Amino acid sequence: MNLPKISVIVAIYNAEKYLHKCINSILSQSFEEFELILVDDGSVDDSGKICEEYAKIDSRIRVYHKINEGVASARQFAISQAYGTYSIYVDADDWIEPNMLYELYQKSEEDNCDILMCDYYVNHDSYEKYIKQDPVYLDTNSLISGLLTHLHGSLCNKMIRLSCYKDYQVTFDEGLNYCEDLIVCLKMFQKTSKISYLPKAYYHYVQTLDGNSITRNYTYVTYLQRKLFLNILSKTIDKSLYYKEYSGQIVLVAYEAFCHNVLTSRDYKNEFGKYKYEIINSNSNLKMKLFVYLSVIGLQKICYRLYSLLR
């Protein structure tokens, strides 16, 4: 049995609208020595059926159906089934350039790296934007600081040596479906210094503003995912070493909760009042810090009036 050189993983949940374009972009790769693992995470539309249809026409495709447990569970399952030397993820509503796997594989082999990161595109209905990563340094501290500030925390623009998951005991956190890939990146970057960067973009990250947009459907349950992320983040990194960056994440979560008004004034003070010092000393922009700080000291109603005027 010839093992694949790359395991491409797609976690899928109710993605029938986008799935054909995603899978077709993977099957159109100039590099052919890959396996495609499709994990249907309990979809109730025709996503599972579409996956099975593709598996019938290409032997490199393996399809798994599981109960819906979220993207972290689906990706963790896929990793346990993968055989490639390297792994990379593609979200079901995104797509990739035809030379992506070839050029990432060649660069990974050339540099003998554990992780190779690259640039990417953001696609809206009306335009496409090139997002350059351009890390100044590739040492652990600089990269972790960058992931918590300006570098893309997704796994989709990073090819990772598959053995690293086992060798470094890196897993997805069960139940976390917000920034779950950022947490994995942070864990992985702390374990290896064999990291390279290729200043080219291949991945098309699709952002929509329709009714399925997560920002339009922000609820208290969404906030609980953000809260879980902060809890896991505090255990993943050395907070004293990345104090400003960690504090910035607190402000980001608090500001998002403020903007969507999912917490009462009392709940807001109870949830974030203990972070007053972090809020003041974070690396967040002044507007975010101002609204969050005034809210935690009991001026949330005034802040909402000001917020509505400034929008």
C-alpha positions in Angstrom: 0.0 0.0 0.0 1.4 3.4 -1.0 0.7 5.9 1.7 -0.4 9.3 0.7 2.0 12.2 1.2 -0.8 14.6 2.3 -4.0 14.1 4.2 -6.5 16.8 3.3 -9.3 17.0 5.9 -12.7 18.5 5.4 -15.2 18.7 8.3 -18.7 19.1 7.0 -21.9 20.2 8.5 -24.9 21.3 6.3 -22.6 22.6 3.6 -24.4 21.3 0.5 -24.5 24.8 -1.0 -20.7 25.1 -1.1 -19.4 21.5 -1.0 -19.1 20.9 -4.7 -16.8 23.9 -5.2 -14.7 22.9 -2.2 -14.2 19.2 -3.2 -13.7 20.0 -6.9 -10.9 22.4 -6.0 -9.2 19.7 -4.0 -9.6 17.0 -6.7 -8.2 19.5 -9.3 -4.8 19.7 -7.5 -1.7 19.3 -9.7 -0.3 17.2 -6.9 -2.0 13.9 -6.9 -0.5 11.9 -4.0 -3.0 12.9 -1.3 -6.0 11.4 0.5 -9.2 13.3 1.1 -10.9 12.6 4.3 -14.5 13.9 4.4 -16.2 13.9 7.8 -19.9 14.4 7.7 -20.6 15.8 11.2 -24.3 14.9 11.4 -25.5 17.0 8.5 -29.3 17.0 8.0 -29.1 18.3 4.4 -27.6 16.5 1.4 -23.9 17.0 2.4 -23.5 13.3 3.3 -25.0 12.2 0.0 -22.7 14.5 -1.9 -19.6 13.1 -0.1 -20.6 9.5 -1.0 -21.1 10.4 -4.7 -17.6 11.8 -4.8 -16.1 8.7 -3.1 -17.6 6.5 -5.8 -15.6 8.4 -8.5 -12.2 8.9 -6.7 -10.5 6.2 -4.7 -8.5 8.8 -2.8 -11.6 9.9 -0.9 -12.8 8.3 2.4 -16.1 9.4 3.9 -17.1 9.1 7.5 -20.5 9.9 9.0 -20.8 10.7 12.7 -23.2 12.4 15.1 -23.0 16.1 15.3 -20.4 17.1 17.9 -18.8 20.1 16.3 -15.8 20.9 14.1 -13.2 20.1 16.8 -14.6 16.6 17.3 -14.8 16.0 13.5 -11.2 17.2 13.0 -9.9 15.1 15.8 -11.6 12.0 14.4 -10.1 12.7 11.0 -6.6 13.0 12.4 -7.0 9.6 14.0 -7.9 8.2 10.5 -5.2 10.0 8.5 -2.2 8.3 6.9 -0.4 11.2 5.2 3.1 12.5 6.0 1.5 16.0 6.2 -2.0 17.2 7.0 -4.0 20.3 6.1 -7.6 21.3 6.6 -10.0 22.9 4.2 -13.3 24.3 5.4 -16.4 23.0 3.6 -17.4 26.5 2.4 -13.9 27.5 1.2 -11.8 26.4 -1.8 -8.1 26.2 -2.8 -5.8 27.0 -5.7 -4.8 24.0 -7.9 -1.1 24.3 -7.1 -1.5 24.6 -3.3 -0.7 21.0 -2.3 2.3 20.8 -4.7 4.0 24.0 -3.6 3.4 23.5 0.1 4.7 19.9 -0.1 7.8 20.9 -2.0 8.6 23.7 0.5 7.9 21.5 3.5 10.3 18.8 2.2 12.9 21.4 1.2 12.9 23.0 4.7 12.3 19.7 6.6 9.8 21.6 8.7 7.0 20.5 11.0 4.8 23.4 10.2 4.6 25.5 7.0 2.4 28.6 7.0 1.4 30.7 4.0 -0.7 33.7 3.0 -4.4 33.4 2.0 -7.3 35.2 0.4 -10.4 36.5 1.9 -13.3 36.3 -0.5 -16.6 38.2 -0.3 -19.3 38.2 -2.9 -18.0 41.3 -4.5 -14.3 41.2 -4.0 -11.2 39.2 -3.1 -8.4 40.4 -0.8 -4.9 39.1 -0.5 -3.9 38.7 3.2 -0.2 38.6 3.8 1.1 36.9 6.9 4.7 38.0 6.8 5.9 36.9 10.3 8.9 39.1 11.3 10.5 36.2 13.1 9.9 32.5 13.2 10.9 31.9 16.8 8.3 30.5 19.2 7.7 33.7 21.2 7.2 35.9 18.2 4.9 33.4 16.5 2.7 32.9 19.5 2.5 36.6 20.1 1.6 37.0 16.4 -1.1 34.4 16.6 -2.8 36.3 19.4 -2.6 39.6 17.6 -2.3 39.7 13.8 -1.4 36.3 12.4 -4.2 34.1 11.1 -5.0 31.5 13.8 -6.6 29.0 11.3 -5.1 25.6 10.4 -6.2 26.0 6.8 -3.2 28.0 5.8 -0.8 25.7 7.6 0.6 22.3 6.5 1.5 20.3 9.5 3.5 17.1 9.7 1.0 14.5 10.8 3.2 12.8 13.3 3.4 16.0 15.4 -0.1 15.5 16.7 1.0 12.2 18.3 4.6 13.1 19.1 3.7 16.3 20.8 0.4 15.0 22.2 -1.6 17.9 20.6 -5.3 17.4 20.4 -8.4 19.5 19.7 -10.3 20.4 22.9 -13.6 18.6 23.1 -16.6 21.0 23.1 -14.7 24.0 21.8 -15.9 25.1 18.4 -14.7 28.7 18.5 -11.0 29.3 17.8 -10.4 25.6 18.3 -7.8 25.8 15.5 -6.0 28.7 17.1 -5.6 26.7 20.3 -4.1 23.8 18.3 -1.7 26.2 16.6 -0.6 27.6 19.9 0.0 24.1 21.3 1.9 23.0 18.3 4.0 26.2 18.0 5.1 25.7 21.6 6.3 22.2 20.8 8.4 22.7 17.7 10.8 25.3 16.3 10.8 23.7 12.9 8.5 26.3 11.3 8.7 27.8 7.9 6.8 30.5 5.9 5.9 30.6 2.2 4.9 34.1 1.1 2.2 33.0 -1.4 -1.5 32.6 -1.1 -3.5 29.5 -2.1 -6.4 29.3 0.3 -9.7 31.2 -0.4 -11.4 31.9 2.9 -15.0 32.8 2.1 -16.8 35.3 4.3 -20.5 35.8 3.8 -22.9 38.4 5.2 -26.1 36.3 4.9 -28.3 34.8 7.5 -25.7 32.1 8.3 -23.1 34.5 9.3 -22.0 33.8 12.9 -21.8 37.5 13.7 -25.5 37.9 12.8 -26.5 34.9 15.0 -24.5 35.8 18.1 -26.4 34.5 21.1 -25.7 33.7 24.7 -24.6 30.2 23.6 -22.1 31.9 21.3 -20.8 33.9 24.3 -20.4 30.6 26.3 -18.1 29.3 23.5 -16.0 32.5 23.7 -15.8 32.0 27.5 -14.7 28.4 27.1 -12.1 29.6 24.7 -10.7 32.1 27.2 -10.6 29.4 29.9 -8.7 27.0 27.6 -6.4 29.7 26.4 -5.4 30.6 30.0 -4.2 26.9 30.4 -2.5 26.7 27.0 -0.1 29.7 27.2 2.1 31.3 29.8 -0.1 34.3 30.7 2.9 36.1 32.3 4.9 35.7 29.1 2.1 36.9 26.8 0.3 39.1 29.2 -0.8 41.9 26.8 -1.8 39.5 24.1 -3.9 37.4 26.5 -5.5 40.5 27.9 -6.3 41.6 24.4 -8.2 38.4 23.9 -10.2 39.1 27.1 -11.1 42.5 25.8 -12.1 41.1 22.4 -14.5 38.6 24.0 -15.9 41.2 26.4 -16.4 43.7 23.6 -18.2 41.2 21.4 -20.5 40.4 24.2 -21.1 44.1 24.8 -21.9 44.7 21.1 -24.4 41.9 21.0 -26.0 42.8 24.4 -26.2 39.2 25.6 -25.3 39.9 29.3 -27.2 42.0 31.8 -25.2 44.8 33.5 -24.8 42.7 36.6 -23.7 39.6 34.7 -21.2 41.8 32.7 -19.6 43.0 35.9 -19.6 39.5 37.4 -18.0 38.0 34.3 -15.4 40.7 33.5 -15.0 42.8 36.6 -12.2 40.6 37.8 -10.2 41.6 34.6 -10.1 45.4 35.2 -6.4 45.5 35.3 -6.0 43.3 32.2 -8.5 45.5 30.3 -6.6 48.7 31.1 -3.2 47.2 30.2 -4.2 45.2 27.1 -3.0 45.8 23.6 -6.5 46.4 22.4 -7.6 49.6 20.7 -8.8 52.5 22.9 -12.5 52.3 21.8 -12.8 48.7 22.8 -11.1 49.2 26.1 -13.2 52.2 26.9 -16.5 50.5 26.3 -15.5 47.3 28.1 -14.0 49.1 31.1 -17.0 51.5 31.6 -19.4 48.6 31.3 -17.6 46.6 34.0 -17.8 49.5 36.4 -21.5 49.8 36.0 -21.9 52.3 33.1 -23.2 49.8 30.5 -26.4 51.8 29.7 -24.5 54.9 29.1 -22.0 53.0 26.9 -24.8 51.6 24.8 -26.1 55.1 24.1 -22.6 56.2 23.1 -22.1 53.0 21.1 -25.3 53.6 19.1 -24.2 57.2 18.3 -20.8 56.1 17.0 -22.0 53.2 14.8 
